[in-house]
Amino acid sequence: MKKIFLSTALALSVFSLNSCDRSFEEINTDTSRIKTPSVGSFLVPIQYEMGSYGYNRADDFTFDIMQIALDFPSEGNTISRYYLTESTGNGYWNTSYKWLKQVKELNEAATKEGNNNYLAISKVLNAWILGNLTDAFGDVPMTEALRLEDNIMTPKYDSQKDIYLTMLNDLKEANSLFDTTKALSEGDLFYQANSNAANILKWKKFCNSLSLRLLTRALKRNGEVNIHERIAEIVNNPTTYPIFQSNADGAVLDISGVAPLLPPIARPQDFTAYRASGEFFTQTLVDNNDPRLSMFFTQAKSIPGNTNIGYKGAPSGYALGSTFNYQPSNLNQNLAKAPLKILVMPYAEVQFILSELAFKGIITGNAQTFYENGVKATLEQWGTTVPANYFTNPKVAYNGTLERIMLQKYVGLFFVDHQQWYEQRRTGFPVLPNNGGLFNNGQMPQRMLYPTATKIQNYDNYVAASQALGGDNINSKMWWNK
């Protein structure tokens, strides 16, 4: 106690001595903080935090709703049963806007410094984060968001159509801004463009590949927006609008396990605690004779006997009161251990997009070739090779249907934030089984409910946005899916 008293007295005496010459504002200023951060200092935190958060969202939300994994043995009122509440999307909303604020500051710093590469990157990152946010909720604040300095505390919700147009226009502008002769000034976790100016080209590829993701998502709105025309502009002009050409181009976050690049899940045992792999996803890989089975899953065990019986998950949304005569497979804890690669946007996704577009006659090209490229890339991005005669398996072979393309895209999007959910809502594929215990009449939820805080702090704009959607409920379809 004496030491604390003396320290306090000393602090007070110093304050008294200094107060004659210094103002309160000077004394109360934290001189350890960087007043004007460099433009390059914004990038790495955004990449690491949002990349890691996307990994966690796949684990916490997408795995459940898309029958990758489920709580086991007690599957109560959970996302895997289509039980979504106001709180389901709270963290996603808050975290997205937190880092969109950082992106906004990156944009402003790049504009001030006249640095076109960082300006372009800010537009790509904004479209990546904002695109995922609007695809989760529908209409969200954009033009008036993050503007407390302008005294805007209750931002209006922009229509999803306007948000999409803004993102697509920003991405087109970003493509024209990139300068492949100039390296970035500071760290870059996706492409290391700080050490090699040539890697700015990979940022351009990410930019245009992201455009294709958004354009494909909004295919139903062609005519209202010139979707097909914009797709053709990108696909038919690879020199001007380069896209991913291999796994080396994909947007990937390498997690070494060495601080500060630590894995999103601190303890691997938490990744598998009270959990089972989902029967649908597990069986899909079994049917494919997928070489990653042991990489992704543990083997199921017999009861009694506790002997291995192969890879067999638990049925998601199983009927209440169900009993099991086996211990289901679980996810492999190695999926949560460093070193690991967090997939932000993989090359395989682009190949499946091109396959769908060719299948629908929107672009020229061979849908089967794009499809097989996507399947191969999906295997190779996990460090495996395509087995001999893999495409002779009738469960894998291209059969000329959108359902087959989307089933393998579903596998390829394993661990990519919410993308499996967004694509299932858009296309209806894969067709997920109702195992007898799903809520919401067995219908796939079409969106997250607006967070609780928005209903209190921004009530009038929340009401207007809800009415525009046709009601703030999980079955209201958003603009691109109507």
N, C-alpha and C positions, 0 to 999 in steps of 0.2 A: 504493500500500500504506500510505503514511504517513497519508493521509486516513482510510482505513478504520480504522487502528489508533487514531487520535485520536478518531474518532467512537465507537468501541467503548469506549474508556477513559472518554469523557465520559458515555456511557450508564450505565456501571457506577458512576461517581461519583454521578450523579443518583439511581440506585437506592439507593446506600448512604446518601445524605443523606435520602431520603424513607422509607427502610425503618424508621427509628426511630419514625415517626408513623403509618405506614399498614400495614395487614395485607396479606398476599400476595393475598387475594381481591380487595381494593380495587385493588391494582396490576395484577392480572391481568384486570380487568373492562374490556371494550371499551365506552368511554363514547360512541363514535360511533354505536352501534346504537340503534335505536328500541326501547325496552323494551316499550311497549304500543302497537302499531300501531293506527291508526283502522280501524274496520270497513270503510270504503269503500276502503281501500288494498289490500285483498286481490283485488278483482274484476278489474281490468285485466290483471294478470299471468296470471291463470287464463285469461281470454278469449284473450289474445294467444298464450300458449304452447300451449294445447290446441287452439285454432283452427288455428294454424300447424302443429302436429303432425299434426292430422287431414289437412291438405293434403299433408304429407309422406308419411303412411301411404297415401293414395290413390295418390300417385306411386310409392312404393317397393313397395307390396304389391298393392293392389287393381287397379292398371293391369295388372299381370302376370297375376294369377290370373283376371281377368275379361276377358282378351283385348283390352284397350285399347292396350297397348304391350308390347314385348318386347325383350330384349337382341338386338342384331343387328350384325354377321353371325354371331356365335358365341353360339348359345343352348344353353348347357351344362346343368348341373344347377341349374336356376333355378326360381323360383316359377311362372313361366309354363308349366313342365312338371309342375306339381303336386309339386315337390320341396320339402318342408317339413322342417325339422330342429328340434331343441331350441332352437337359437339364434334361430329365425325370430321368435318372439314375445317375446324377452327385453326389447328396447327398449320394446315396447308395454306390457308388464306394469310395468316400472320407472317409465316416464314417467307412466302412468296413476295409479299409487299416489302418486307424488311430488306430483301436482297434486290428487289426492283429499285428501291431507294439507292442502293449502292451503285446499281447500273446507271441510274439517272445522274449520279455524281460523276461517274466515269465519263458519261456523255458530255457533261458540262465542262469537265477538265480537259477533255480531248478537243472540244470546240474552242475553249480559251487558248489552248496551246497550238491549235491548228494541226493536230496530229490525226490524219485521216484514217490510219490503220486502227487506232484505238476508237475513233468515232464509229467506224464500220463495225468493230467488234461489239461496241455498246449496243448497236442496233440488232445484231445477231443474238446477243444474250437477252435483250429485252423481249425479242420474239420467242425465244426458247422458253423463258419463264412465264411471260404473259400468255403465250399460247396454251401452255399446260393449265394455267389458272382459269382461263375462260372456258376451256374444254371440261373442266371439273364443275364449274358453277353456272355457266351461261354468261349473261350480261354482268360485267364487273366495272368498277371505276377504272378509268384510264386517263382521260384528258385532265381531269381535276384531281387525280390521285397524287399523293405525296407532295402536296403544295401547302403545307402549313405556313411556310414563310409568306404566302400570299393570302393568309387568313382564310383558306378554304379548309374547313374542318368537317364539312359534310359533303363529300364529293358526289356528283351525280354518277349513275351507272351508265356506261356507254353500251350501245347495242353490240352484240357479238359480230354482226355484219360490219359495223364501223371498226371494231377492233381488228377483225381479220384484214380489212382493206388497209388499215394503218400498218399492220405487221408486214403484209406482202409488199406494200410500197417501200417501207423501210428496208426490207431485205433486198429489194431491187436496187435501191440507192446504195446500200452497203456494198453490194457486189461491184459497183462502179467506183467506190472509194478506195478499195484495197490497193496498196502499192507493194508489189512483190519484190521490189528492190530495197526496201527498208525493213530492217528487223525491228522487233519490239524492244523497248528500252529496259523492260524488267520481265520477271518470270511469267511463264505460260504453261499451265499444267496439261493442256490438251495437246498442243502441237510444238512446244518449245521453239516458237517463232522468235524468241529473244536471242537464240543462239544461231539461227539460220533464217535469213530473210526469205529463202525459197519456201519455207513452211507457211508463209502468209497465204500461199496458194491453197493450202489445206483449209484455212479459214474461209476462203472463197467457196470451196467445195461444201463445207458445212453450211454456209449461208444459203446456197442454192438447193442443197439437199433438204434443208429445213423448209424452204419454200415449197418443195414438192410434197413434203409431209402435210403442210397446211392446205395446199391446193387440193390434194387427194381427199383430205378430210371434208372439204367443202364441195365435193363433186356434185352433190344434189342441188347446189345453188348455181350451177352453170346456167347462163342466160341472165340471171339476176346480176351475176358477176362474171366477167370473162375468164372463167376458170380454164376451159380447154385451151383458149388462146395463150394464156400465161404458161400453161404446162408445155405447149408446143414451143414457145419462145425459149424455154430453158432446155428442153430435151433436144431440140434441133440445132442448137448453137453451143456445142460443148466448149468451144474456145472462149466465147464470151461468158458463158454461164457453166463453168465446170461443176460437176457433181462427184460424189464419192466413186472411186474406181476400184478400190480394194479395201481390205480390212485396215490397211495402214492409214487410210484417210479418215476412218470413222472417228467421231468425237468420243474419246475414252479418257477416263481419269485413272491414272496409275497410282495405286495406294501401296507404298513401299512398306508401311508398318513402322517406319522411322519417323519420330516426331519432326514436324507437325503433321505429316501425312499418315495419320492413324486410321484404322478401319472404322466405319460408322458404328459397328456393334462392338463394344469394348470386350465383352465376354462371349466367346463362341457358344458356350453352353446355353446362354440366353436365347440364342437363335433357334434352338431346337426344343427348348423346355416346354412340356405340355403341348406337344404339337405332333401332327402327322402330315405326310405328303398327301395331296389330293389324288383321289383315284383317277380322275379324268386326265390330268396332266401326266401322271406316272404311267398310266396305260398307253397314252399316246406315244411316249418314248419307248415303251416296251414293244408296241406294235411296229414302230420304226426300226426296231433292233438298233437303237441309238447307242453309239459307242460311249456316250457320256453318262450312262445309267449309274455307274458306280461313283462318278464324279458328283452327280446331283443328289443321289439318294443312298440311304442305308437299305439293307434288305429287311423284308418283313419276317416275323418269327411265328412259328406255330405255337398254339396254346392247346393242350400242354406240350411240353417237349422243348420249347425255346430253340428250335432249329430253323435255319434259314429256309425260306420258301420262295425266294425270288423277290422281285420288286412289285409291291402291291400296296397302293395307298388306301386311305379311308374315303368313303363317298362323302363329298361336301354336302352340307345340308341334309344329312341323313335324318330319317324319321325319329322323332323323340321316342326314347325307350329302346332303341336298337341295341343289340349286343353283338359282339364280334368274337369269332373263334380264332383270331390271329392278332398279333401285334403289328399294326401297319408300318410300312416304310416311313422313314422320316427324311427330312432334308439333311444333306451332309454338312457337318459343321465346318468343313473346309471352305464352304462358300462364304463364310463370315471371317475367315482368317486372312491376314496379309501374308505375302503380297497378293493383291487382287486387282482386277480391272473393273471399274465401274463404267457401264455402258451408258453414255449420254444419248448418242444417236449412232447406231452401228451401220456399217456399209450394207449388211444383209437387209436392213429395213428398206433401203433405197431400191435394191433389186426386187423385193416383193412389191413395192410400189409400182415399179416399171412393169412387172408381170401383170398386175391388175390393170394398169392403163392399156397395155397391149391387148389383154384379154377383152377389154371393153371397146377396143378399136379407137381409143383416144389418141394413141401414138402408134407409129409403125414399130415393127420389131417382133420377135418371137417370144410369146408369153412363156413357153416351156423353158427356153434358154434362160430368161430372167429368173424364172422360178428355181431352176436347178442351181443357178449361180447363188441365189439367196440361201438355199439349203446348204450348199457347200460352205458358204461364208459363215453361216450359223455354227457349223461344226468347227471350222478352223479358228473362229474367234475365241473358242474355248480351248484351243491347243490340241484338238484332235484332227484326224484326217478322215476323208470320206472312204468308208469301206468299199471294197470291190463289189460290184453289182448292187450297190445301195439303191439305185433307182429302178431296179427290177422288182423290188418289193412293192406289191400292189398298194400297200398302205402309204408309200412314199411317192411312187411314180406319179408324174403329172397326168391328170385325167381330164383336163379341159374344163374344170369347174372353178368358180370363184371360191367355193367352199374349201377345196384342197389348197389353193394358194393361201387363204387366210388361216387355215389350220397350221401350216408350216410357218407362217408369219407369227402366229401366236407363240410357237416354240422359239422362234428367233428373237422375240421381244422379251424373253425371260429376263427379269431383273431391270427392265428399262422403265423406270418410274410408273406412270399410269397407262402407258401406251396400249397394253393389251385390252384394258377396259374401254378406252376410247374407240378402238377399232372394232371391238365386239358390238358396241352400241351403234356404230356407223353401218356395219354390214350384217349384223346378226350372226356372224361366225367368229369362232366355232360355236356350234349349237351345244350349250352346256346342259347336262341332265338335271332334272329335278328329282332328287333322291328321296322325296317325301317330307322334307322338313323345312323347305324354303318359305320365307315370309313374302309379303308383297305379291301374293298370288302367283309366286314363282316367276315374276317379271324382273328382268335385269334392271336395277336402278339406273336412271338416265342422267342423274346429276347428283351433286352434293347439295344439301340444304345450305342456305346462307348462314354464316356464323352468327352466334347469339349476339355478340357485341354490336353488329351492324344494325340489328333490329332496335337496339336501345339508343345508340349514339347517332344513327343516320336514318331515322325511322321513315321520314317522308320519301327519301330516295329509295330506301329498301322497298317500300310499298309500291312505288312506281315500277321498279325492276321486277318485282314479283308478279304484278299485273301483266306486264309485257310478256312474261314467260308463260302466263296462263296459270300461275299459282306457284308458290314456293314449296314444291313437293318433289320427291325423288323421281317421279314419273313424267315430269314436264320435259318435253324435248326442246333442245335449244336450236338456234337458227340453222346450223349446218346439218341438222338431222331431221328437219321437218319435211 
